[in-house]
Amino acid sequence: MDGDTRGLGARVGGGRSTPSRRLVLLGGAGSIALLAGCGLRLDLPQPPPPVPTRRPATDESLLLAVVTDVAGLVTAAGQVLARGDDPDASTLRTVRAVRSVLRSQLTVVRGRLTNAGVPTRTVDAAARAVPGTAAVRSAPALASRLDAVGAAQWQRVAAASADTRRLLTTAYAARLASGVLLGGDVALSAPSPARPAVVARTQPLVYAFEVVAAQSSGRQRRTAETTLEALTRLEAAVSGSGTNPPAGWSLPFPVTSSADASRLATHTLSAAVETTASLAGTSPTAAALEDVARWSAHVQALATRWDLPLTAFPGATT
């Protein structure tokens, strides 16, 4: 056969041929150029997906505002202790007790926020966001700061969830009680829907301390008489001058000695303080919450005369 004759079985004519390596490379380069022309940078990594937005915790903004507020009060109490003008040892002990209560409130509220998923850095920022004010140098000045709970704050508490409402109502009540103990003129509120319940808790206290005073002697009798005078004034303030209280209540146990009288005093006062979280009812108005808290503040202050310590959240489970 001639040398240029193809062998049997060889493919000839219009069959498909395999493209050369040069054409493959040229085709790939063209595709890349086309993608680049569309604005795609194939030489850079793709950006990460957007970080999901965190869902705010229940009452987060309110609780963060409380953190800022209480942190400022802790600082103010520290200023009185560090540079205070009042050298009275008893007053300074009260300021230390008040600062301890405020620190406990700050710890609990911070914990509520972080447990609900609020980042610690956010809570820390709220604690550092205390507005600049003049230094507090005296117990009366600190008492004035403690009493500065306005209508807007009570409105926000009333609109909060039930757990937050209970927590903050008792926290504000303890704060106001601190103001009373430091000599502040913590006024009672105007009558609210909670006032009948407040009166119903006050009148048995007056009767109980009539019994306590009658069954006590010495120093305990003097303390009972001053407590009775304060409770009588409180009862008149909350019930009005035209109200005649019922004649007597049953006592929780027989009182026939000075020891029984001391027990009755602490029992009735602590029971009244424990009602702070619930006395306003299940769906209270802002006015009712303030009414209860300001009444409770005076009862808590009286309770300290009987060695019942001021607590951060009286009657609330934190």
MOVENPE-V396936 format. One record per residue. N is the residue number from 1. RES is the residue in three letters. PHI is phi in whole degrees, 0 to 359 (999 if undefined). Layout:
# MOVENPE-V396936
n=N res=RES phi=PHI
n=N res=RES phi=PHI
This chain:
# MOVENPE-V396936
n=1 res=MET phi=999
n=2 res=ASP phi=297
n=3 res=GLY phi=293
n=4 res=ASP phi=263
n=5 res=THR phi=277
n=6 res=ARG phi=286
n=7 res=GLY phi=284
n=8 res=LEU phi=296
n=9 res=GLY phi=88
n=10 res=ALA phi=285
n=11 res=ARG phi=274
n=12 res=VAL phi=225
n=13 res=GLY phi=83
n=14 res=GLY phi=274
n=15 res=GLY phi=299
n=16 res=ARG phi=290
n=17 res=SER phi=252
n=18 res=THR phi=286
n=19 res=PRO phi=295
n=20 res=SER phi=285
n=21 res=ARG phi=302
n=22 res=ARG phi=297
n=23 res=LEU phi=293
n=24 res=VAL phi=300
n=25 res=LEU phi=295
n=26 res=LEU phi=294
n=27 res=GLY phi=295
n=28 res=GLY phi=298
n=29 res=ALA phi=296
n=30 res=GLY phi=296
n=31 res=SER phi=296
n=32 res=ILE phi=297
n=33 res=ALA phi=297
n=34 res=LEU phi=296
n=35 res=LEU phi=294
n=36 res=ALA phi=296
n=37 res=GLY phi=294
n=38 res=CYS phi=274
n=39 res=GLY phi=93
n=40 res=LEU phi=269
n=41 res=ARG phi=258
n=42 res=LEU phi=280
n=43 res=ASP phi=268
n=44 res=LEU phi=245
n=45 res=PRO phi=290
n=46 res=GLN phi=289
n=47 res=PRO phi=294
n=48 res=PRO phi=292
n=49 res=PRO phi=295
n=50 res=PRO phi=297
n=51 res=VAL phi=289
n=52 res=PRO phi=299
n=53 res=THR phi=288
n=54 res=ARG phi=286
n=55 res=ARG phi=281
n=56 res=PRO phi=301
n=57 res=ALA phi=286
n=58 res=THR phi=300
n=59 res=ASP phi=58
n=60 res=GLU phi=300
n=61 res=SER phi=296
n=62 res=LEU phi=296
n=63 res=LEU phi=293
n=64 res=LEU phi=294
n=65 res=ALA phi=295
n=66 res=VAL phi=294
n=67 res=VAL phi=303
n=68 res=THR phi=299
n=69 res=ASP phi=297
n=70 res=VAL phi=290
n=71 res=ALA phi=300
n=72 res=GLY phi=295
n=73 res=LEU phi=292
n=74 res=VAL phi=299
n=75 res=THR phi=298
n=76 res=ALA phi=297
n=77 res=ALA phi=297
n=78 res=GLY phi=297
n=79 res=GLN phi=294
n=80 res=VAL phi=296
n=81 res=LEU phi=288
n=82 res=ALA phi=276
n=83 res=ARG phi=228
n=84 res=GLY phi=293
n=85 res=ASP phi=272
n=86 res=ASP phi=265
n=87 res=PRO phi=274
n=88 res=ASP phi=297
n=89 res=ALA phi=295
n=90 res=SER phi=296
n=91 res=THR phi=295
n=92 res=LEU phi=294
n=93 res=ARG phi=297
n=94 res=THR phi=295
n=95 res=VAL phi=298
n=96 res=ARG phi=297
n=97 res=ALA phi=296
n=98 res=VAL phi=296
n=99 res=ARG phi=298
n=100 res=SER phi=297
n=101 res=VAL phi=296
n=102 res=LEU phi=296
n=103 res=ARG phi=297
n=104 res=SER phi=296
n=105 res=GLN phi=299
n=106 res=LEU phi=298
n=107 res=THR phi=297
n=108 res=VAL phi=292
n=109 res=VAL phi=294
n=110 res=ARG phi=301
n=111 res=GLY phi=297
n=112 res=ARG phi=301
n=113 res=LEU phi=291
n=114 res=THR phi=293
n=115 res=ASN phi=295
n=116 res=ALA phi=273
n=117 res=GLY phi=98
n=118 res=VAL phi=285
n=119 res=PRO phi=302
n=120 res=THR phi=302
n=121 res=ARG phi=297
n=122 res=THR phi=291
n=123 res=VAL phi=293
n=124 res=ASP phi=299
n=125 res=ALA phi=296
n=126 res=ALA phi=295
n=127 res=ALA phi=293
n=128 res=ARG phi=270
n=129 res=ALA phi=273
n=130 res=VAL phi=292
n=131 res=PRO phi=293
n=132 res=GLY phi=289
n=133 res=THR phi=224
n=134 res=ALA phi=296
n=135 res=ALA phi=298
n=136 res=VAL phi=268
n=137 res=ARG phi=242
n=138 res=SER phi=219
n=139 res=ALA phi=297
n=140 res=PRO phi=299
n=141 res=ALA phi=294
n=142 res=LEU phi=294
n=143 res=ALA phi=300
n=144 res=SER phi=296
n=145 res=ARG phi=296
n=146 res=LEU phi=294
n=147 res=ASP phi=278
n=148 res=ALA phi=276
n=149 res=VAL phi=244
n=150 res=GLY phi=269
n=151 res=ALA phi=299
n=152 res=ALA phi=297
n=153 res=GLN phi=294
n=154 res=TRP phi=293
n=155 res=GLN phi=297
n=156 res=ARG phi=292
n=157 res=VAL phi=294
n=158 res=ALA phi=297
n=159 res=ALA phi=274
n=160 res=ALA phi=281
n=161 res=SER phi=295
n=162 res=ALA phi=301
n=163 res=ASP phi=297
n=164 res=THR phi=295
n=165 res=ARG phi=298
n=166 res=ARG phi=296
n=167 res=LEU phi=298
n=168 res=LEU phi=283
n=169 res=THR phi=299
n=170 res=THR phi=289
n=171 res=ALA phi=296
n=172 res=TYR phi=293
n=173 res=ALA phi=298
n=174 res=ALA phi=295
n=175 res=ARG phi=298
n=176 res=LEU phi=293
n=177 res=ALA phi=299
n=178 res=SER phi=299
n=179 res=GLY phi=297
n=180 res=VAL phi=299
n=181 res=LEU phi=296
n=182 res=LEU phi=269
n=183 res=GLY phi=89
n=184 res=GLY phi=285
n=185 res=ASP phi=271
n=186 res=VAL phi=277
n=187 res=ALA phi=281
n=188 res=LEU phi=284
n=189 res=SER phi=276
n=190 res=ALA phi=293
n=191 res=PRO phi=306
n=192 res=SER phi=230
n=193 res=PRO phi=301
n=194 res=ALA phi=273
n=195 res=ARG phi=300
n=196 res=PRO phi=303
n=197 res=ALA phi=292
n=198 res=VAL phi=296
n=199 res=VAL phi=299
n=200 res=ALA phi=296
n=201 res=ARG phi=273
n=202 res=THR phi=276
n=203 res=GLN phi=300
n=204 res=PRO phi=296
n=205 res=LEU phi=295
n=206 res=VAL phi=299
n=207 res=TYR phi=298
n=208 res=ALA phi=301
n=209 res=PHE phi=281
n=210 res=GLU phi=297
n=211 res=VAL phi=290
n=212 res=VAL phi=301
n=213 res=ALA phi=297
n=214 res=ALA phi=293
n=215 res=GLN phi=261
n=216 res=SER phi=254
n=217 res=SER phi=213
n=218 res=GLY phi=62
n=219 res=ARG phi=298
n=220 res=GLN phi=297
n=221 res=ARG phi=295
n=222 res=ARG phi=297
n=223 res=THR phi=295
n=224 res=ALA phi=295
n=225 res=GLU phi=292
n=226 res=THR phi=291
n=227 res=THR phi=293
n=228 res=LEU phi=297
n=229 res=GLU phi=299
n=230 res=ALA phi=294
n=231 res=LEU phi=292
n=232 res=THR phi=296
n=233 res=ARG phi=295
n=234 res=LEU phi=295
n=235 res=GLU phi=297
n=236 res=ALA phi=294
n=237 res=ALA phi=291
n=238 res=VAL phi=273
n=239 res=SER phi=260
n=240 res=GLY phi=95
n=241 res=SER phi=291
n=242 res=GLY phi=271
n=243 res=THR phi=267
n=244 res=ASN phi=255
n=245 res=PRO phi=293
n=246 res=PRO phi=301
n=247 res=ALA phi=269
n=248 res=GLY phi=93
n=249 res=TRP phi=225
n=250 res=SER phi=284
n=251 res=LEU phi=274
n=252 res=PRO phi=290
n=253 res=PHE phi=197
n=254 res=PRO phi=296
n=255 res=VAL phi=235
n=256 res=THR phi=231
n=257 res=SER phi=213
n=258 res=SER phi=295
n=259 res=ALA phi=294
n=260 res=ASP phi=298
n=261 res=ALA phi=296
n=262 res=SER phi=297
n=263 res=ARG phi=296
n=264 res=LEU phi=296
n=265 res=ALA phi=300
n=266 res=THR phi=291
n=267 res=HIS phi=295
n=268 res=THR phi=289
n=269 res=LEU phi=292
n=270 res=SER phi=294
n=271 res=ALA phi=296
n=272 res=ALA phi=293
n=273 res=VAL phi=298
n=274 res=GLU phi=294
n=275 res=THR phi=278
n=276 res=THR phi=306
n=277 res=ALA phi=288
n=278 res=SER phi=241
n=279 res=LEU phi=294
n=280 res=ALA phi=282
n=281 res=GLY phi=98
n=282 res=THR phi=276
n=283 res=SER phi=229
n=284 res=PRO phi=281
n=285 res=THR phi=277
n=286 res=ALA phi=299
n=287 res=ALA phi=296
n=288 res=ALA phi=294
n=289 res=LEU phi=298
n=290 res=GLU phi=294
n=291 res=ASP phi=302
n=292 res=VAL phi=294
n=293 res=ALA phi=296
n=294 res=ARG phi=287
n=295 res=TRP phi=296
n=296 res=SER phi=300
n=297 res=ALA phi=302
n=298 res=HIS phi=289
n=299 res=VAL phi=293
n=300 res=GLN phi=299
n=301 res=ALA phi=297
n=302 res=LEU phi=294
n=303 res=ALA phi=297
n=304 res=THR phi=294
n=305 res=ARG phi=294
n=306 res=TRP phi=250
n=307 res=ASP phi=62
n=308 res=LEU phi=265
n=309 res=PRO phi=289
n=310 res=LEU phi=293
n=311 res=THR phi=242
n=312 res=ALA phi=290
n=313 res=PHE phi=222
n=314 res=PRO phi=297
n=315 res=GLY phi=85
n=316 res=ALA phi=248
n=317 res=THR phi=268
n=318 res=THR phi=272
